[in-house]
Amino acid sequence: MSSGFKSSKGGVIAEFEPAEVSILRSLVEQVLGLVEPGHTSDDPLERALGIGSAQAPSDPVLARLFPSAYEDADDAADFRRYTEATLREGKRADAQTMLDTAKPGRSELTAEQAQAWLRSLNDVRLALGTRLEVTEEVHDEIAMMSEDDPRYPAYVTYDWLTYLQDSLVRALW
């Protein structure tokens, strides 16, 4: 098992086994597929300006990754219309950085790459946690769950992602 992340002079050291890199890549690619460009306007000027749909996503994972910024529906729709395309692009760029730099063995990430990893790991955890309907009692659930339970691998993966995120935050701190 990987040792996670450690601080270094130039950034952060990452150390992963080949199987861990395979799991990370698979999960990041799934999130990357989810955050592909959303609905764009038919208006060429709106497309050029990155103005998108004002409609909140119906998929619970996308709703978690792109939550409404306001309680008022009209305000939330206006905000989404002008910001979601940029938010999606940022998530795609972070995921691509993670895919480009996730390698078996020991590697060094720049501070900027480590920040992209942190954001992308967060997106992966949010997506998986939403699909699993994870609650604050997740650790108790895993401890009580049989290894034969079909959900067990996904819950253990979620727990591992939590560990990785924590070790990366500590390395950056």
C-alpha positions, 0 to 999 in steps of 0.5 A: 500500500502507498504511503500517500503524500509527503512534503518536499522542498519543491512540492509533494512526494507521491508514492503509489503501487501500480494497482493504486494508480490503476484505481485512481486513474479509473475513478478520475476518468469516471469523474472526467466523463461526468464533468464533460462540457454541459449544455451550451447555448445555441447563441454563438455569442453566449457560447463564445463567452462560456454562458451555459445552462441555468438548469441545476443537474438532475444527477445527484453526483453532478448536483453535489459537484456543482451545488446551487450557490443561492437558495433563491431559484432565480439567483441560483440559475443566473449564477449557474448560467455564468459560472458552471462552464468555467467550473467544469473546465477547472474540474477537467483540468485538475483531473487531467493533471492527476491523470498526467502525473499519477505514476507507480512508484515515487514521483514529485509533484509541484505545489501547483500539481499537488493542489490540482490533485487535492481538488480532483481527489475531492471531486472523486470522493464527493462522486463516490460518496454520493453514489454510496450515500455515505454518512458521517458513520462511514467508518462504523459501517465499514467496521461492521460490514462483512468483506463478502458484502458487495459494497465493501470494496467501494466503501474501502476505496472511499476510505482509502481516498479519504486517507490520501486526501488527508495525507495530501492536505498534511503534506501541503500544510 
